[in-house]
């Protein structure tokens, strides 16, 4: 049966809703089970991040989280993904691959349209359109052969701290203070406070803490601006922690460092309880998660571009 334009639109909206519900269900289950990619140790480099088989670019925002979680649940270690068409272009077989076997990811595209304003003149406006694509892990192909594993050279902690200090230096008003036993970011003073170098038990702990606070600092009004004055323990506080955790993971792996979330010394960092409280308070949960991951990506992009002009 051929669908008319209105039926196609309704069908498209229904499928989009199904995709959103599935996307949210996977993420919320991972939060409940504490099975999140930013709660696991990782070794840096592009290979540890879900990326496209053809473009070799890492996925972004909520998509990278979704693919990480799917990989963890299904036991995939080769995190290269592609559409059926892309798999065929690279010589892979798509035999037996159905939409239900793949992972739904979303992309946003700005679409322009013309309307007539109150004065009878044509006016160009724009809106964001959501497009869903089904991608597959290369390990799902029947003819998949695991590539030779190249030994990854992890960027040493000392070099990662050079990156952190370079980020501080790149910001006109941001100041780093080494004092006390707590690590935190003050948006009022635009200060990052960290314990002295010798206070850290391990070098990785210093690196992890430094970049966690660096992500917080991107919320300053002179950077990408996010609400940073939420009450301790509130859902909004948890929302910012989620951004810091996810953003820190993206920055650390992009720079080639090692990621160990348990090494962060900031009070209540990586708190599953706060994430659960935030999620429970969200009215539009899938939209809230999508916005959180988008904000984390924006924060990470800001730091990376400040450091090295990464084309994120």
Backbone bond lengths (Angstrom), bond angles and torsions (degrees), N, CA, C in turn:
res aa  C-N    CA-C-N  psi(-1)  N-CA   C-N-CA  omega(-1)  CA-C   N-CA-C  phi
1 X - - - 1.462 - - 1.535 109.80 -
2 X 1.320 115.46 128.90 1.459 120.93 -179.79 1.527 110.38 -84.45
3 X 1.334 116.23 131.38 1.459 120.62 -179.73 1.521 110.09 -90.86
4 X 1.335 115.26 143.24 1.457 118.74 173.97 1.526 109.42 -81.53
5 X 1.329 115.95 178.99 1.461 121.16 -175.07 1.525 111.83 -59.21
6 X 1.325 117.16 -42.42 1.463 121.13 -178.66 1.524 111.13 -67.95
7 X 1.322 116.80 -39.11 1.461 120.67 178.85 1.529 110.78 -67.28
8 X 1.323 116.87 -38.45 1.463 120.35 177.23 1.522 110.80 -63.77
9 X 1.347 115.84 -41.09 1.462 119.66 179.03 1.524 110.46 -63.12
10 X 1.340 116.87 -45.06 1.461 121.28 -179.95 1.524 111.03 -63.85
11 X 1.333 116.40 -39.94 1.464 120.53 179.26 1.530 110.16 -65.60
12 X 1.331 115.88 -41.50 1.457 120.05 178.76 1.519 112.03 -62.33
13 X 1.332 116.58 -41.51 1.461 120.71 178.51 1.523 110.94 -65.07
14 X 1.344 116.69 -38.49 1.459 120.56 178.97 1.532 110.85 -64.54
15 X 1.339 117.21 -44.52 1.461 120.82 179.56 1.518 111.06 -65.75
16 X 1.344 116.85 -36.98 1.460 119.92 178.05 1.521 110.44 -63.93
17 X 1.335 116.86 -41.45 1.456 120.93 178.00 1.523 110.78 -63.23
18 X 1.323 117.06 -41.24 1.463 121.04 178.13 1.528 110.69 -62.31
19 X 1.319 116.65 -42.70 1.460 120.82 179.16 1.522 111.30 -63.77
20 X 1.332 116.88 -42.42 1.458 120.95 179.40 1.523 111.10 -63.44
21 X 1.330 116.43 -41.97 1.461 120.53 -179.85 1.529 111.01 -65.36
22 X 1.315 116.89 -40.65 1.461 120.46 178.60 1.522 110.29 -66.26
23 X 1.336 115.94 -43.97 1.467 121.57 179.34 1.518 110.50 -58.31
24 X 1.344 115.86 -47.05 1.455 119.89 -179.23 1.522 111.43 -67.42
25 X 1.329 117.74 -40.64 1.463 121.20 -178.42 1.525 110.99 -59.66
26 X 1.327 117.04 -42.72 1.462 120.48 178.92 1.524 111.61 -63.84
27 X 1.326 116.38 -43.22 1.458 120.41 -178.22 1.523 111.85 -69.50
28 X 1.325 116.98 -43.54 1.462 119.65 -178.39 1.527 110.91 -66.89
29 X 1.337 117.01 -35.39 1.465 120.19 176.12 1.521 110.35 -64.65
30 X 1.327 116.37 -40.90 1.461 120.31 178.97 1.519 111.19 -64.14
31 X 1.340 116.91 -37.62 1.461 120.48 177.46 1.524 110.16 -66.02
32 X 1.332 116.13 -46.07 1.463 120.67 -179.80 1.526 111.24 -61.23
33 X 1.331 116.68 -40.80 1.469 121.39 -177.70 1.524 112.53 -86.30
34 X 1.329 116.73 -0.63 1.467 122.37 -176.87 1.531 110.96 55.82
35 X 1.314 115.51 38.95 1.460 121.78 -179.87 1.527 108.69 -112.25
36 X 1.320 115.12 65.01 1.462 121.89 -173.95 1.523 110.97 -111.48
37 X 1.330 117.82 145.01 1.462 120.01 -177.61 1.522 113.80 -61.24
38 X 1.336 117.40 -31.65 1.469 118.36 -179.61 1.533 111.82 -84.82
39 X 1.325 117.54 8.26 1.460 121.82 172.01 1.526 110.61 -108.01
40 X 1.318 116.91 4.87 1.453 122.22 -177.72 1.526 109.79 -114.99
41 X 1.342 117.11 151.52 1.468 119.35 175.69 1.525 110.83 -75.60
42 X 1.331 116.22 143.38 1.460 121.74 179.02 1.523 109.20 -139.21
43 X 1.318 115.51 156.17 1.458 121.22 172.43 1.515 107.39 -106.26
44 X 1.321 117.21 135.57 1.457 122.13 -171.56 1.512 115.05 -66.92
45 X 1.320 114.26 169.47 1.456 121.64 -179.18 1.512 111.09 116.18
46 X 1.327 116.71 158.19 1.459 121.30 -177.52 1.516 112.44 -59.30
47 X 1.342 117.59 -34.99 1.452 120.75 -176.82 1.510 114.30 -62.60
48 X 1.306 118.10 -22.53 1.465 120.75 -179.58 1.519 112.09 -87.36
49 X 1.321 117.15 -4.79 1.457 121.90 179.44 1.527 109.53 -110.82
50 X 1.325 118.64 136.90 1.463 120.07 176.75 1.529 110.51 -56.07
51 X 1.321 116.79 126.00 1.457 119.46 -178.13 1.521 110.59 -142.40
52 X 1.321 114.99 161.88 1.455 120.87 -176.19 1.523 110.99 -77.55
53 X 1.320 115.53 136.71 1.462 121.93 -177.90 1.521 112.05 -60.31
54 X 1.328 117.48 -39.25 1.461 121.71 -174.29 1.525 112.22 -86.06
55 X 1.329 116.91 -53.42 1.471 120.28 -176.40 1.522 112.48 -78.68
56 X 1.348 115.85 -21.44 1.468 123.11 -177.13 1.533 112.65 66.58
57 X 1.327 116.65 9.10 1.461 120.63 178.39 1.523 110.35 -86.50
58 X 1.330 115.74 142.36 1.465 120.19 177.45 1.522 109.44 -69.17
59 X 1.333 115.83 145.17 1.459 119.79 173.86 1.522 108.54 -70.54
60 X 1.332 116.64 169.42 1.454 120.47 -171.03 1.518 111.76 -130.46
61 X 1.342 114.92 159.27 1.463 121.79 172.35 1.513 113.80 54.11
62 X 1.341 115.31 -133.27 1.453 120.84 -178.00 1.512 113.16 -64.10
63 X 1.330 117.92 -28.59 1.461 120.65 179.75 1.522 111.77 -63.74
64 X 1.325 116.33 -42.69 1.462 118.93 -178.75 1.527 110.42 -65.70
65 X 1.335 116.79 -35.75 1.464 120.73 177.48 1.524 110.17 -66.90
66 X 1.328 116.14 -46.78 1.465 120.85 -179.85 1.524 111.16 -57.98
67 X 1.329 117.32 -45.18 1.459 120.97 -177.88 1.523 111.57 -70.69
68 X 1.319 117.16 -36.09 1.460 120.61 174.96 1.534 110.18 -59.90
69 X 1.326 115.47 -48.94 1.462 120.44 -178.05 1.525 110.72 -63.19
70 X 1.329 117.46 -44.86 1.465 120.40 178.11 1.524 110.45 -59.48
71 X 1.325 116.03 -41.21 1.459 119.79 179.09 1.515 112.25 -63.31
72 X 1.336 116.19 -41.22 1.458 120.65 179.38 1.523 111.20 -65.99
73 X 1.344 116.39 -42.62 1.464 121.25 -178.05 1.530 111.17 -68.43
74 X 1.322 116.46 -41.19 1.468 120.28 -174.84 1.526 113.86 -92.83
75 X 1.323 116.33 -2.33 1.457 119.44 175.49 1.515 115.34 79.09
76 X 1.336 117.11 22.49 1.463 120.04 178.47 1.526 110.14 -80.08
77 X 1.303 116.25 136.95 1.465 120.59 176.23 1.525 111.91 -113.16
78 X 1.333 116.57 -22.20 1.462 121.54 175.24 1.527 106.95 -92.22
79 X 1.323 116.85 102.55 1.460 121.33 -171.45 1.524 113.24 -92.65
80 X 1.326 116.06 43.86 1.466 121.57 172.93 1.527 108.27 -98.72
81 X 1.317 115.86 130.32 1.461 121.24 -176.49 1.524 109.96 -126.28
82 X 1.336 115.03 155.58 1.463 119.73 -179.69 1.520 110.19 -162.94
83 X 1.326 115.73 158.90 1.460 120.86 171.71 1.532 108.05 -76.68
84 X 1.332 116.64 170.27 1.467 119.71 177.61 1.538 110.88 -56.92
85 X 1.327 115.43 -45.51 1.466 120.18 -178.53 1.522 111.10 -60.19
86 X 1.325 116.38 -41.34 1.462 120.21 180.00 1.523 111.16 -68.39
87 X 1.337 116.87 -38.16 1.467 120.18 177.59 1.524 110.47 -60.70
88 X 1.332 115.78 -44.93 1.465 120.26 178.91 1.526 111.43 -62.10
89 X 1.339 115.96 -38.47 1.468 119.86 -178.58 1.521 111.99 -65.32
90 X 1.328 116.31 -22.66 1.463 121.27 179.51 1.527 112.15 -101.32
91 X 1.341 115.95 8.94 1.452 119.53 174.53 1.509 116.19 86.45
92 X 1.323 118.26 9.96 1.463 121.22 178.99 1.527 110.36 -85.87
93 X 1.321 116.02 151.38 1.460 121.30 175.03 1.523 109.29 -84.60
94 X 1.348 116.12 140.07 1.466 119.91 176.07 1.525 110.38 -108.93
95 X 1.317 115.76 18.36 1.460 121.14 -179.81 1.533 110.45 -57.01
96 X 1.324 115.78 127.33 1.462 121.29 175.68 1.515 115.35 81.24
97 X 1.323 118.47 -3.58 1.465 120.49 -178.95 1.526 110.06 -83.28
98 X 1.309 116.55 118.48 1.465 121.58 176.45 1.520 108.88 -113.74
99 X 1.331 116.41 165.37 1.467 120.08 -179.91 1.519 111.81 -55.67
100 X 1.336 116.26 -34.64 1.458 119.69 -179.42 1.511 113.55 -67.20
101 X 1.340 117.01 -18.03 1.464 120.83 179.25 1.521 112.06 -85.76
102 X 1.326 116.07 -18.04 1.455 120.11 -174.31 1.515 113.43 -89.97
103 X 1.321 114.58 -172.05 1.464 122.41 178.72 1.524 107.55 -121.16
104 X 1.312 116.71 129.76 1.463 121.11 179.68 1.521 110.36 -86.09
105 X 1.308 116.60 123.78 1.460 121.26 176.60 1.522 108.22 -123.45
106 X 1.324 115.64 156.83 1.459 119.45 -174.76 1.526 111.71 -120.72
107 X 1.318 114.31 145.62 1.455 121.49 175.61 1.519 108.66 -128.86
108 X 1.313 115.11 146.69 1.458 120.63 -179.12 1.527 109.36 -111.25
109 X 1.318 115.25 133.19 1.456 121.01 -179.67 1.520 109.57 -130.31
110 X 1.323 115.83 132.02 1.459 120.13 178.49 1.530 109.55 -80.91
111 X 1.320 115.71 124.11 1.463 121.66 -178.72 1.528 109.92 -112.97
112 X 1.322 116.25 131.30 1.463 120.92 179.33 1.528 110.33 -96.03
113 X 1.321 115.90 144.35 1.457 120.53 176.27 1.526 109.09 -146.70
114 X 1.314 116.18 159.07 1.468 121.82 -175.61 1.525 109.84 -108.67
115 X 1.323 115.93 132.28 1.465 121.50 176.83 1.524 108.44 -127.98
116 X 1.309 114.83 163.97 1.465 120.31 177.18 1.519 108.06 -100.49
117 X 1.340 117.70 123.35 1.456 120.53 -178.50 1.527 111.13 -81.85
118 X 1.328 115.97 -177.15 1.468 121.29 -176.07 1.525 113.25 -62.96
119 X 1.337 116.02 -22.10 1.466 119.96 179.97 1.529 112.22 -90.87
120 X 1.333 115.62 5.58 1.458 119.38 179.79 1.511 114.21 79.74
121 X 1.337 116.58 11.60 1.457 120.46 -179.61 1.529 110.15 -99.85
122 X 1.322 115.21 149.03 1.460 119.66 178.30 1.522 110.11 -75.91
123 X 1.314 114.97 138.98 1.457 120.92 -176.43 1.529 108.58 -135.97
124 X 1.319 116.34 132.88 1.465 120.77 179.78 1.527 110.14 -90.14
125 X 1.314 115.49 126.37 1.460 121.32 177.22 1.526 108.78 -125.24
126 X 1.314 115.65 171.29 1.463 118.97 179.60 1.519 110.39 -141.02
127 X 1.307 115.26 158.42 1.461 121.40 177.16 1.523 107.72 -149.98
128 X 1.334 114.67 158.34 1.455 119.84 179.22 1.520 109.70 -89.85
129 X 1.323 115.90 131.88 1.457 121.90 175.87 1.522 108.90 -111.17
130 X 1.326 116.48 140.52 1.458 121.45 178.59 1.521 109.78 -99.88
131 X 1.323 115.67 127.58 1.461 120.79 175.24 1.523 108.57 -118.07
132 X 1.324 116.09 133.24 1.461 121.20 178.80 1.522 109.51 -104.83
133 X 1.325 115.69 139.19 1.454 121.43 176.64 1.526 108.73 -129.41
134 X 1.320 115.66 148.14 1.458 120.67 174.71 1.521 108.30 -101.58
135 X 1.324 115.90 123.28 1.462 120.43 178.13 1.524 109.14 -118.64
136 X 1.307 114.69 159.52 1.461 121.37 -177.80 1.521 109.38 -128.04
137 X 1.319 115.35 147.12 1.464 120.10 174.12 1.528 107.80 -77.84
138 X 1.314 117.20 141.45 1.467 120.14 -178.95 1.524 111.43 -59.02
139 X 1.333 117.22 -26.14 1.465 120.31 179.41 1.524 112.25 -66.40
140 X 1.327 118.06 -16.01 1.459 121.46 179.56 1.528 112.59 -80.08
141 X 1.317 117.19 -12.46 1.463 120.56 -179.07 1.530 109.96 -76.67
142 X 1.332 116.35 137.92 1.469 120.90 -176.27 1.527 111.64 -64.55
143 X 1.324 117.52 -25.29 1.463 120.63 -178.91 1.529 112.27 -101.47
144 X 1.323 115.88 19.47 1.470 119.67 -178.55 1.524 111.08 -67.13
145 X 1.295 115.38 133.24 1.457 122.24 173.61 1.523 107.25 -124.62
146 X 1.310 116.24 124.54 1.464 120.08 -178.17 1.525 110.04 -62.73
147 X 1.317 117.36 132.16 1.468 119.94 179.36 1.523 110.48 -72.74
148 X 1.313 115.11 160.03 1.459 118.98 174.48 1.522 108.51 -62.11
149 X 1.309 115.33 130.89 1.461 119.96 -177.42 1.519 109.58 -81.25
150 X 1.312 114.79 119.29 1.455 119.25 177.33 1.526 109.64 -86.32
151 X 1.290 115.08 137.98 1.461 119.19 178.87 1.529 109.48 -67.67
152 X 1.317 114.79 125.30 1.462 120.41 -177.51 1.524 109.88 -87.01
153 X 1.310 115.25 127.42 1.457 119.96 175.87 1.524 108.33 -92.25
154 X 1.305 115.47 108.53 1.459 120.65 -178.15 1.522 109.59 -77.34
155 X 1.316 115.60 134.06 1.463 120.22 176.54 1.527 108.63 -63.58
156 X 1.326 118.56 126.10 1.468 120.71 -177.28 1.525 112.63 -63.57
157 X 1.339 114.73 155.61 1.463 120.23 -177.35 1.523 112.19 -58.67
158 X 1.333 116.75 -36.11 1.470 119.55 -179.20 1.527 111.10 -62.06
159 X 1.332 116.40 -38.38 1.466 120.28 178.77 1.526 111.07 -72.29
160 X 1.341 116.49 -35.10 1.460 119.97 177.00 1.522 110.48 -63.55
161 X 1.325 117.05 -36.94 1.466 120.07 178.26 1.531 111.13 -69.99
162 X 1.327 117.01 -28.77 1.468 119.85 173.89 1.525 109.09 -63.76
163 X 1.339 116.59 -42.15 1.468 120.62 176.58 1.528 110.62 -59.83
164 X 1.321 115.69 -44.05 1.467 119.86 -179.49 1.525 110.60 -61.43
165 X 1.326 116.71 -47.62 1.465 120.39 -179.42 1.530 111.53 -65.73
166 X 1.322 116.49 -32.73 1.468 119.92 176.08 1.529 110.33 -65.80
167 X 1.331 116.16 -37.86 1.465 119.27 177.28 1.523 110.17 -63.02
168 X 1.327 117.06 -45.17 1.470 120.74 178.24 1.531 109.74 -57.26
169 X 1.326 115.77 -45.59 1.467 120.66 -177.51 1.529 112.19 -66.49
170 X 1.325 116.98 -25.53 1.467 120.05 -177.72 1.524 113.08 -77.93
171 X 1.332 117.09 -11.17 1.463 121.46 -177.35 1.526 110.27 -103.58
172 X 1.305 116.94 128.30 1.462 121.54 -172.57 1.520 113.69 -60.24
173 X 1.325 117.53 -40.09 1.472 119.72 -172.22 1.520 113.87 -110.23
174 X 1.317 118.03 -11.23 1.468 120.87 -175.92 1.523 110.86 -73.84
175 X 1.339 115.74 130.86 1.465 121.48 -178.03 1.525 109.49 -126.45
176 X 1.327 116.59 139.92 1.465 122.39 176.08 1.517 109.49 -103.53
177 X 1.337 116.28 127.85 1.463 121.80 175.03 1.521 108.91 -115.14
178 X 1.317 116.55 134.78 1.457 122.02 176.80 1.523 108.16 -107.32
179 X 1.338 114.99 102.93 1.458 118.48 -179.45 1.526 109.71 -166.52
180 X 1.326 116.17 162.16 1.458 121.47 173.89 1.517 113.66 70.93
181 X 1.337 114.38 -163.86 1.469 120.54 -177.55 1.527 111.65 -122.06
182 X 1.331 117.28 2.11 1.464 121.45 -179.12 1.527 110.48 -114.23
183 X 1.314 114.46 154.02 1.464 120.48 174.64 1.521 108.24 -116.13
184 X 1.322 116.60 132.89 1.464 120.04 178.41 1.528 109.74 -164.07
185 X 1.329 114.90 166.03 1.457 121.14 174.80 1.517 108.82 -117.19
186 X 1.333 117.46 132.79 1.457 123.39 177.11 1.523 108.68 -106.38
187 X 1.337 116.17 114.19 1.466 119.25 179.76 1.527 111.50 -73.38
188 X 1.330 117.51 -28.38 1.465 120.84 -179.89 1.526 111.08 -66.25
189 X 1.329 116.56 -42.82 1.461 121.06 -179.25 1.529 112.21 -94.85
190 X 1.316 116.76 -12.21 1.463 122.96 -172.99 1.521 109.74 56.02
191 X 1.331 114.29 51.03 1.460 122.33 -179.42 1.521 110.45 -121.01
192 X 1.318 115.99 140.34 1.460 121.80 165.63 1.515 106.88 -104.32
193 X 1.315 115.83 125.51 1.466 121.39 178.99 1.524 108.37 -110.92
194 X 1.317 115.82 126.61 1.464 121.56 177.84 1.519 109.97 -135.87
195 X 1.339 117.07 149.41 1.464 119.47 175.19 1.529 110.28 -60.70
196 X 1.325 117.91 159.13 1.466 120.94 177.68 1.530 111.34 -58.15
197 X 1.308 115.82 155.30 1.470 121.78 -177.50 1.527 112.07 -51.47
198 X 1.334 116.05 -44.26 1.465 120.05 -175.58 1.526 113.11 -70.80
199 X 1.326 117.62 -10.94 1.466 120.84 -179.63 1.529 112.61 -78.33
200 X 1.321 117.09 -18.95 1.462 119.90 -177.79 1.523 110.69 -80.17
201 X 1.324 115.45 134.97 1.459 121.40 -179.14 1.520 111.09 -66.91
202 X 1.343 115.76 -36.28 1.463 119.64 -178.61 1.521 109.97 -138.38
203 X 1.334 117.80 152.60 1.467 120.94 177.89 1.527 112.47 -59.69
204 X 1.336 117.21 -37.32 1.461 119.88 -178.89 1.519 110.85 -64.54
205 X 1.335 117.01 -32.64 1.463 120.83 177.71 1.515 111.77 -62.97
206 X 1.324 116.25 -38.45 1.463 120.60 178.65 1.526 110.65 -67.72
207 X 1.325 116.75 -42.75 1.464 121.17 179.80 1.523 110.97 -63.59
208 X 1.330 116.19 -47.52 1.458 120.56 -177.86 1.520 111.10 -61.91
209 X 1.319 116.22 -42.81 1.463 120.64 -179.94 1.526 110.80 -66.35
210 X 1.321 116.14 -41.93 1.467 121.00 -178.23 1.526 111.71 -59.69
211 X 1.313 117.16 -47.38 1.464 119.09 -176.86 1.525 112.67 -77.47
212 X 1.324 117.21 -23.94 1.467 119.97 172.65 1.531 109.22 -62.97
213 X 1.329 115.84 -46.28 1.466 119.85 179.50 1.535 111.07 -70.56
214 X 1.312 116.86 -32.23 1.468 120.07 177.92 1.526 110.80 -61.65
215 X 1.334 116.48 -41.01 1.468 119.55 177.38 1.522 110.00 -62.86
216 X 1.333 117.77 -44.12 1.469 120.07 176.64 1.533 110.33 -54.85
217 X 1.331 116.38 -40.97 1.467 120.21 -174.76 1.523 112.78 -66.15
218 X 1.323 117.75 -21.91 1.470 119.26 179.69 1.523 111.97 -67.93
219 X 1.324 117.09 -16.29 1.460 120.25 179.76 1.516 114.04 -76.40
220 X 1.330 117.25 -4.65 1.466 121.47 179.82 1.526 110.71 -58.40
221 X 1.328 115.82 150.56 1.466 121.69 -176.35 1.527 112.46 -58.80
222 X 1.336 117.52 -27.96 1.462 120.80 -179.69 1.530 113.32 -87.57
223 X 1.341 116.68 2.04 1.470 119.95 178.61 1.531 108.58 -116.00
224 X 1.328 118.22 -112.51 1.472 117.60 -178.75 1.528 111.82 -98.24
225 X 1.300 117.46 -8.66 1.465 125.88 172.46 1.533 113.45 59.19
226 X 1.335 114.82 108.48 1.458 123.43 172.19 1.516 107.43 -135.42
227 X 1.319 118.82 157.19 1.473 120.97 174.66 1.527 109.58 -65.07
228 X 1.333 117.36 121.06 1.464 121.03 -175.67 1.523 113.49 -121.34
229 X 1.329 117.91 4.70 1.463 119.77 -174.78 1.524 112.02 -110.38
230 X 1.319 117.23 30.67 1.463 121.24 -179.24 1.519 110.57 -71.52
231 X 1.320 115.55 149.99 1.463 121.29 -179.30 1.519 110.53 -65.20
232 X 1.322 115.21 141.41 1.461 121.56 178.72 1.530 110.19 -55.74
233 X 1.322 116.40 128.48 1.462 120.30 177.72 1.512 114.82 88.55
234 X 1.330 117.78 -6.12 1.464 120.66 -178.49 1.530 109.95 -78.46
235 X 1.345 117.39 163.24 1.466 119.65 175.86 1.530 112.32 -58.20
236 X 1.337 116.44 -35.19 1.469 120.23 179.00 1.536 111.07 -65.97
237 X 1.328 115.05 -35.35 1.466 120.68 176.90 1.527 109.45 -63.37
238 X 1.334 115.81 -43.28 1.464 120.89 179.01 1.527 111.00 -64.61
239 X 1.323 115.76 -36.41 1.468 121.22 179.42 1.528 110.22 -60.19
240 X 1.324 116.86 -44.42 1.461 120.97 179.32 1.527 110.82 -66.80
241 X 1.339 117.38 -36.68 1.460 120.13 177.36 1.526 110.92 -64.28
242 X 1.323 116.25 -38.43 1.463 120.47 177.13 1.524 110.23 -61.04
243 X 1.318 116.47 -43.84 1.465 121.02 178.18 1.528 110.47 -61.57
244 X 1.336 116.50 -43.60 1.467 120.63 -178.98 1.524 111.44 -64.18
245 X 1.333 116.82 -42.21 1.460 120.60 -178.46 1.524 111.45 -65.72
246 X 1.328 115.54 -48.33 1.458 119.73 -177.71 1.526 111.05 -69.33
247 X 1.328 116.98 -43.89 1.459 120.51 179.94 1.510 112.41 -62.22
248 X 1.322 115.85 -38.86 1.461 120.93 178.92 1.525 111.02 -63.40
249 X 1.322 116.72 -39.66 1.466 120.90 178.53 1.529 110.54 -61.08
250 X 1.325 116.92 -46.02 1.464 120.96 -179.00 1.527 110.94 -62.39
251 X 1.333 116.40 -46.34 1.463 120.40 -178.57 1.526 110.91 -63.60
252 X 1.327 116.55 -48.02 1.466 120.91 -176.26 1.524 111.69 -60.34
253 X 1.329 117.08 -47.54 1.462 120.01 -178.23 1.524 111.78 -70.58
254 X 1.326 117.46 -35.88 1.463 120.15 178.32 1.525 110.96 -63.48
255 X 1.317 116.43 -37.01 1.463 120.82 179.20 1.525 112.32 -79.89
256 X 1.342 116.70 -7.50 1.463 120.19 176.28 1.509 115.03 90.01
257 X 1.324 117.09 13.93 1.454 120.09 -178.79 1.514 113.38 -87.94
258 X 1.314 115.49 178.44 1.460 122.02 177.34 1.519 108.43 -94.18
259 X 1.327 115.87 142.11 1.462 121.03 -176.76 1.524 109.55 -117.23
260 X 1.338 116.18 116.33 1.468 121.95 177.03 1.527 107.91 -132.64
261 X 1.330 117.79 95.56 1.470 121.32 -172.84 1.516 115.01 -60.41
262 X 1.321 117.90 -30.62 1.465 120.00 -178.07 1.524 112.45 -70.29
263 X 1.325 116.76 -7.20 1.464 120.45 -178.15 1.521 113.59 -86.10
264 X 1.339 117.70 -10.16 1.468 120.65 -179.54 1.525 109.31 -68.29
265 X 1.338 117.18 129.81 1.460 120.04 -176.36 1.523 113.06 -97.20
266 X 1.335 118.41 -1.54 1.460 119.63 178.06 1.524 109.64 -63.99
267 X 1.336 116.74 136.95 1.462 120.82 178.79 1.521 110.20 -57.49
268 X 1.344 115.82 131.92 1.468 123.48 174.47 1.526 114.39 67.31
269 X 1.327 118.00 13.66 1.463 118.95 172.06 1.523 108.74 -67.92
270 X 1.312 116.72 149.08 1.466 122.41 179.63 1.523 112.39 57.54
271 X 1.305 117.09 39.54 1.466 121.32 -178.94 1.519 111.11 -92.02
272 X 1.326 115.80 114.57 1.460 120.32 178.70 1.525 110.56 -65.43
273 X 1.330 116.94 -35.11 1.465 120.80 -178.28 1.523 111.26 -61.08
274 X 1.334 117.36 -41.75 1.461 120.37 -179.72 1.521 111.26 -66.80
275 X 1.323 116.39 -39.32 1.457 119.39 177.91 1.519 110.89 -62.09
276 X 1.310 116.75 -42.71 1.464 120.51 -179.90 1.525 110.70 -64.09
277 X 1.332 117.03 -40.79 1.464 119.97 -179.07 1.521 110.50 -66.25
278 X 1.333 116.20 -38.70 1.463 119.79 178.36 1.515 110.51 -65.70
279 X 1.327 116.85 -45.08 1.456 120.98 -178.07 1.520 111.00 -62.66
280 X 1.337 116.45 -39.86 1.466 120.44 -179.61 1.521 111.48 -65.48
281 X 1.333 116.72 -29.64 1.468 120.76 -176.87 1.524 112.69 -84.28
282 X 1.319 117.62 -12.61 1.465 120.85 -177.93 1.522 110.84 -74.21
283 X 1.308 116.14 131.01 1.464 120.50 176.57 1.531 110.28 -79.72
284 X 1.312 116.28 -48.10 1.462 121.38 178.48 1.523 107.07 -108.02
285 X 1.328 115.94 83.75 1.457 121.25 -166.98 1.529 114.28 -63.70
286 X 1.332 117.33 -45.27 1.460 117.61 -177.43 1.526 111.41 -67.08
287 X 1.329 117.36 -35.08 1.462 121.00 177.54 1.528 110.16 -67.97
288 X 1.345 116.54 -38.84 1.464 120.93 -179.71 1.523 111.02 -65.29
289 X 1.333 117.04 -42.50 1.458 120.35 177.87 1.524 110.77 -63.98
290 X 1.311 116.03 -43.14 1.459 120.45 179.37 1.523 110.67 -59.91
291 X 1.333 116.79 -42.29 1.456 121.36 179.80 1.524 111.01 -66.95
292 X 1.336 117.18 -38.59 1.463 120.88 179.80 1.522 110.95 -62.79
293 X 1.324 116.98 -44.95 1.454 120.21 -179.02 1.524 111.26 -70.58
294 X 1.324 116.88 -32.83 1.458 120.51 175.57 1.526 110.16 -65.04
295 X 1.335 116.47 -41.29 1.467 121.01 178.92 1.523 110.71 -66.11
296 X 1.335 116.85 -37.83 1.464 120.77 177.94 1.522 110.62 -64.07
297 X 1.323 116.24 -41.24 1.461 120.41 178.80 1.529 110.31 -65.44
298 X 1.330 116.92 -41.75 1.465 121.00 178.93 1.523 110.89 -62.20
299 X 1.339 116.26 -41.58 1.465 120.90 178.70 1.524 110.89 -64.04
300 X 1.324 116.26 -44.44 1.464 120.57 179.26 1.528 110.66 -63.72
301 X 1.327 116.15 -43.57 1.468 120.42 178.56 1.522 111.25 -57.90
302 X 1.326 116.13 -40.70 1.462 120.37 -177.93 1.531 110.60 -61.31
303 X 1.333 116.07 -46.51 1.466 119.90 -179.41 1.523 110.76 -65.33
304 X 1.326 116.69 -46.15 1.462 120.29 -177.79 1.525 111.85 -62.95
305 X 1.315 116.86 -40.83 1.461 119.94 179.14 1.528 110.75 -69.15
306 X 1.326 116.40 -33.98 1.467 120.03 177.05 1.524 110.48 -65.01
307 X 1.332 115.90 -33.99 1.457 120.54 -176.39 1.520 113.71 -83.06
308 X 1.330 115.43 -48.42 1.455 117.47 -166.77 1.518 114.67 -145.11
309 X 1.327 117.54 11.32 1.453 119.00 178.44 1.503 113.34 63.36
310 X 1.346 117.13 36.67 1.459 120.53 179.53 1.511 109.68 -62.07
311 X 1.316 116.54 133.35 1.469 121.24 177.24 1.509 107.92 -81.43
312 X 1.349 116.32 85.67 1.463 119.85 -173.54 1.508 111.42 -91.66
